[in-house]
Amino acid sequence: MKYLASGLLLLCSLHAQAFELDEWQEWQAATPAFQSQLEQSRWLEEAQIRVHASGQMLFTPYEAMVWRWISPAPRLVELDKAGQLLDLRPEGDEAPATPPLERNDDNLPGEQQIATLLMHALSGDLAALKKNYHLLLEGDRDDWEIILLPQDRSEATPKTLTLKGGRFIDELTATSSEGNKLTLELSDHHRLVKAEGPLHLFQVQQKEALAQQDDESGGEEGEDED
């Protein structure tokens, strides 16, 4: 009887200490503005190939989320407050037919779905997540994991999605029924006291593009002199 009582007390204690979804929601809603490194890879099981992209991400609470891709091609993408994904390409540049790394037949999330999911998670928007997923939470506020099972179970949707993090989200993974896998890693998080949103990254991109043009022009002039 004594052991049974001790076991019940232990179970009650563990339950009381469990990190519940409403606590996770409050924790995520307090996510500060930050900038991080961004790495994305897609493993295509049938083709046995992996494709990769890298860049930066900037998150501003209640404002916009911005991805600045450096490779495989420079791009600036913003998810605005209305939930629209905008390609902020320099004037005169043509947008690619499909975003790099994205394929319509791999049954993995595209940019719009990934960005929207991250925005909802970073904002602690539990109601929005529950509209599309069944959620299973494990861990505590410093080391948590959420498994998202899509309510739409058609073949064209991912089989499972997983979010991992602590104070910041560190990883998003998705798998398809064919064995294809998406991994999005966020690292080197820096809190931003003054977050200037997409304008900041757009200006950085423009400066780097101009510097590259100057370097190329200088190289061409050197060749002409020879």
N, C-alpha and C positions, 0 to 999 in steps of 0.2 A: 504493500500500500504506500509505504514511504517513497519507493522508487517511482511508482506511478505518479504520485503528487509532484515529485521533482521533475519528471518528464513533462508533465502538463505545464508546470511553471516555466520550464525551458522553452517549450513551444510558444507559450504566450509572450515570453520575452523576445523571441526571435520574430514573432509576428509584429510586435510593437516596434521593433527596430527596422522592419522591412521598408524599403524605399517604394512608396506607392506612386501611382500615376499622377495623382493630384499634387503630390510633393514635387515630382519631376517637372510637372507643368509650371509650378511656381519658380523652381530653380532655373528652368530654361527661359522663362519670361524675363528674368533678371540678367540675361546674357548681355554684356557690354559691347560697345562697338569694338571691332577688332579687324586686323588684317592677318592673313596666314598664307603659307605656301600651299599650292594645290597641285596634286598629282592624280591623274586619271588613267586607268588602263582597262582594256577590254580583252578578255580571253575568248576566242572563238573556237569552240571545241572541235567542230567538224573540220575546219581549215587548219587547226593546230597552229594558230598564229596569235600574237599579242600586239595590240596597237596602244600607243601611249601619248599622253599630252601633259604638259606642265604649265603652270602659271601662278597667279595669285588670286586671292579672294578677299573682298572687303565687305563686311556686314555692318549696317547701321540700323539699330532698333527703330522700328516704325517708319523706316524710310526705304532704301533700296539695298539690294544685294548685287554686287558686281563681281564678275569673273574677268580677269585679264589673262588671256591665254598667250603664252610666249611661243610654244611649240605645239603642234607641228607648223602652225601658221599664226602670226599675230592677229588677235581678235579681242574685242572688248564687248562683253555681253552684260546687260543689266536686267534684273527682275525688278520691275517698279512696284510701287505700292498697290497698284491695281491688279497685280499678278500677271502683267504682260512681260514677255521676254523680248527684249529689244537688242538688236545688233547695232552697236554704236560704232560703226565703221567710219573712217575719215571720208569726207566728202569726195565723191568721184570714184571711190572704191566700190567694186561690185561684190555683193554678198554671195558666198558660195551656195550652190544648190542645196546642199545638206551640210550641217556642221561637221567638222573633222571628227573622226572616230565613230560617228553615228551611222548606224545601218538600220534599215527598216525591217530586216528579216532576222535579227538576232534575238528578238523578244526581250530586250533589255531596256531599261528606262532611257528616254532621250533627255536632252538638255532641259526642256520645259518641265518634265516630271521631276528630274533631279533637283533643279533649282527650287521648284515649288515645295517639294518635300523638305529640303533643307531650311527654307524660309519658315515653314510651319513649325519645324522642330526647334529652330533657334529662337523662335518667338514664343514657344510654349503653347502653340495653338492646338490643344488636344482635340477640340471639337472638329477641326478641319481634318486632322489625321484619322479620326475615327470614322469619318465619312467614307474613306476608301480602304482602311486597313483594320484588321484585328491586331491588337497590340499586346505583346508579352514583355514585361519589364523585369530585369534582374539587376542586382548590384546596389550601390549606394550613390550618393551625389558626386563622389570623387571618382567613381569607376562604375559606370552603368552601361547596360546594353539593352536595346529594344529590338525585338524581332517583329517585323511588320508583315502580316500575311494579307495579301490583296483580297478584297471581297469579290472582285471580278476574277474568277478562276479560269478564264479562257486561255487558250494556248498562246495568245499574243501578249499576255501579261507576264511579268516576272513571277517566278515560283515563290521566292521569299526575298525580303529586303531586311538588312540589319544596320542599325545605327549604334555606334559606340562613342563614348566620350566621358568627360568629367565636367570641369568648368566650361570647356569648349567641346564641340563635336570633333572627334578625331578621324572617324572613318564611316563611310557608307558603302555597303556592298549589296549587290543584287545578283541573283542567279536565275537562270531560265531552266525549263524542263529539259532542254537539249544539252545542258552542261555549260552553256556560255556564262561568263562571269564579268561583272563590272565592279571595279574597286576605285573609290574616290577617297584619297587621303588628304587630310588637312593637318599641317604641322607648322611649327615655329610661329605660334600665335602671338600677336602683339596687340595689347589693348590700345585703343586710339582715344586720346582725350578730345581731340578735335577731328571728327570724321567728316571729310569733305565729299564723300561719296564718289560717284562715277566721274565727276569733274576732275578730281585729283588723279585718278588712274588714266583718264583720257589725256590729260596734259602730259603725264609721264610718257605715255605711248607716243604722242606727237613729237615730244622732244627727242626720243630715241629714234623715231623714224627720220627726223631731220638730220640727226647726227650720222645715221647710216647713209643717208643720201650724200652728205658732205664727204664722208669717207670714200664712197664710191666715186664721187666726182673727182676727188683728189687723186685717187688711183688711176682714173682714166687720163687725167692731165699728165701724170708722171709717165704713163705709157706713151703718150703722144710725144713728149719731149725726147724719149729714147729713140 
